[in-house]
Amino acid sequence: MNPEVTLPAYLTAAFYKFVDLPDFAELKPPLLAFCEAHHVKGMVLLAREGINSTIAGAAPDVHAVLDYLRSDPRLADLEHKTSYADKPPFYRMKVRLKKEIVTMGVPGISPTKMAGTYVAPKDWNALISSPDVVLIDTRNDYEVEIGTFVGAINPDIQTFSQLPPWAEKARELQERNGRKPRVAMFCTGGIRCEKSTALMRAHGFDEVFHLQGGILKYLEQIPPEESLWQGQCFVFDERTSVGHGLVPGTLGICRSCRDPLAKGMTESPLFELGVSCPRCFHTTSDEHKQRARERQRQFQLARARGQMHLGEPQKHTLIKQLLPAHAPVLYSFRRCPYAMRARLALLSAGIRCELREVALAQKPQSLLQASPKGTVPVLVLPDRVIEQSLDIMLWALQQRDPQAWLPDDQRILQSQLALVRQFDDVFKHHLDRYKYPSRYELTDGLSDRNAAAALLHGLNESLTASTFLSGEQWGLADAAIAPFVRQFAHVDKTWFDSQAWQALHAWLVQFEQSDAYLQCMHKYKVWHPDHKPLAYPHVSVST
């Protein structure tokens, strides 16, 4: 019996397809949401001419994304190349819309109609060994520098868009004995040579070939002893380069220009770790280099502490540290005033919880199981569930009240609670009808606006007599009522601002400009059951 083989944690999948996608912009939001829900990182480029991507994550998650893409009939035959890594190749997920999935800048070039002939990796050696074949490396100069095929021509280009003008003048592509030469082209994953062979055919070259699956597929399938590849292959992720078998290479990368560090570069006087290399030293300003030095210093300090300086792994480590075992779970909706005041109280009390942002149109089953009423906020504790926002506030402040939101005098507390309940019952009744008159079969909400305004007039008088509703410092009544006043004000801001409520206006502005409000209103993505926990208050990670 063979011993079990444990694969590294991160599966990388590279794929592309030239296909007509007139609705490519509409594909972005659901694709990004699906990738993030499965914790897949990387880059996807979408354009009218197709898709181009490299993504990484846990194997089941990456395959889930591939299955999702293939559920579109236009991408049903999407092929991908895989490799594994012990470290995350990417730290973020991005989906970008482009004019081209690989920028050549030549109108009318269509790989779907004009690309050259595919040559499988097993047949590639025989083709490029033929003396009548011109072999062209279509990649950028820094990629060619660290590895290429034996006998390949290096166009010495800095961007793919420089290939067409080079091809027009290249001596190697001139006619021989009245006929154009046979041409073989290759690139990292196959996408650039599909487009470049289409270019060559548009220029009248009849026999044009390209390596199917690119260098990566060749290195994956062809053993080293049979290979005509020399050096390493640059890849656009944290691995920097790969060799035969797609084993990650040993080359470093310049953190300034993101180019690979070829042999001998680190010995150059122009090389400074994290700051510059011989390629970029003369193209970056002193200010840029100084920022890079500070970034490198922070990176080294983080490493000395055993932390990662950049990206999601550090963020998730911080969240794990800041979320204690059996942390409360708060189901919330960012704009809901009830949920807002619950978050304000939890923030003031310094109680960390796992926040689950809810889409009201698609309430998660776990919320409905915890609270069948299905309205937010809901706070799930190890021993019970609190379903009312005011109860959540009181629970949080009874655990800890460092800002003294709860008055010691019970008579004052009961007076504040009575004011809050008046706004919960009477003001909220009129607010809903003012904001959504059609929902209540009303012609308009003006009569309800006037009724609510009478209560706001009373608040203004109270705030004229004292700085806050709770006295001379912000407290329970302020936090419980302010989110509703804010919602009322934004129904018709011009009308609200025109009212002679000077003290009320100042109080509301102070609330909306406070640090507590900004933290409370941090945007979270809608929660899914397979998401990693999100800590509230928000964990900020410097990058």
TACORNOR-V163995 format. One record per pair of residues at least 12 apart in sequence whose ideal C-beta (glycine too) atoms are under 6 Angstrom apart, sorted by the first residue. I is the first residue (numbers start at 1). GAP is how many residues later the second one is. Records with the same first field share a line. If there is no record, write none. Layout:
# TACORNOR-V163995
I = GAP ; GAP
This chain:
# TACORNOR-V163995
7 = 77
8 = 76 ; 77 ; 78
10 = 46 ; 75 ; 78
11 = 48 ; 51 ; 73
12 = 44 ; 71 ; 77
13 = 42 ; 49 ; 67 ; 69
14 = 40 ; 67 ; 175
15 = 38 ; 63 ; 65
16 = 36 ; 175
17 = 33 ; 34 ; 61
18 = 31 ; 32 ; 93 ; 94
19 = 31 ; 55
24 = 22 ; 23 ; 24
25 = 72
27 = 19
28 = 67
31 = 64
32 = 63
34 = 34
35 = 30 ; 58
36 = 57
37 = 491
38 = 23 ; 26
39 = 18 ; 22
40 = 15 ; 17 ; 21 ; 22 ; 25
41 = 15 ; 49 ; 51 ; 52
42 = 12 ; 13 ; 14 ; 48
43 = 51
44 = 51
45 = 51 ; 53 ; 56
46 = 51
47 = 51 ; 53 ; 54
49 = 52
50 = 51
52 = 49 ; 139
56 = 33 ; 34
81 = 135 ; 136
83 = 163
85 = 154
89 = 148 ; 149 ; 150
90 = 147
91 = 220 ; 221
102 = 89 ; 90 ; 93
103 = 58
104 = 56 ; 57 ; 91
105 = 56
106 = 58
109 = 89 ; 90
111 = 83 ; 84 ; 87
114 = 84 ; 87
115 = 79 ; 82 ; 83
116 = 81 ; 92 ; 93 ; 94
117 = 92
118 = 94
119 = 90
120 = 92
121 = 96 ; 97 ; 100 ; 101
124 = 87
125 = 103
127 = 57
128 = 56
132 = 50
133 = 49 ; 51
134 = 38 ; 47 ; 49
135 = 16 ; 17 ; 49
136 = 17 ; 49
137 = 15 ; 17
138 = 25 ; 47 ; 49 ; 54 ; 55 ; 58
139 = 48
140 = 18
141 = 15
142 = 117
143 = 91
145 = 117
146 = 85 ; 86 ; 88 ; 114 ; 116
147 = 84 ; 85 ; 86
149 = 79 ; 80
150 = 78
153 = 19
160 = 32
163 = 33
164 = 35
180 = 25
182 = 25
183 = 17 ; 22 ; 25
184 = 25
185 = 12 ; 25
186 = 25
187 = 27
188 = 26 ; 27
189 = 25 ; 27
190 = 23 ; 24
193 = 17
197 = 13
215 = 18
219 = 25 ; 27
220 = 26
224 = 20
232 = 17
234 = 26
240 = 13 ; 20
254 = 23
255 = 19
256 = 20 ; 24 ; 36
257 = 22 ; 23
259 = 20
265 = 12 ; 13
274 = 18 ; 22
275 = 14 ; 17 ; 18
310 = 233
314 = 227
315 = 226
316 = 216
318 = 221
319 = 216 ; 220
322 = 30 ; 213
323 = 29 ; 210 ; 212
326 = 56
327 = 26 ; 27
328 = 25 ; 51 ; 53
329 = 25 ; 51
330 = 23 ; 25 ; 49
331 = 25 ; 27 ; 36 ; 45 ; 47
332 = 23 ; 44 ; 45
333 = 25 ; 43
336 = 40
337 = 146 ; 147 ; 150
338 = 51
339 = 37 ; 38
340 = 143
341 = 48 ; 138 ; 139 ; 142
342 = 35 ; 47 ; 50
343 = 177
344 = 135 ; 176
345 = 48 ; 51 ; 52
346 = 50
347 = 169 ; 172 ; 190
348 = 55 ; 57
349 = 47 ; 48 ; 50 ; 51
350 = 50
351 = 45
352 = 183
353 = 183
354 = 179
355 = 179 ; 181
356 = 171
357 = 167 ; 169 ; 170
358 = 18
359 = 167
370 = 15
371 = 14 ; 16
377 = 12 ; 15
379 = 13
405 = 70 ; 71
406 = 70
416 = 60 ; 61
419 = 58
420 = 57 ; 60
423 = 58 ; 61
427 = 25 ; 28
430 = 18 ; 21 ; 22
431 = 21 ; 57
433 = 12 ; 15
434 = 14 ; 15
435 = 56
459 = 45
460 = 41 ; 43 ; 44
463 = 40 ; 41 ; 44
464 = 39
482 = 29
485 = 23
519 = 18
522 = 16
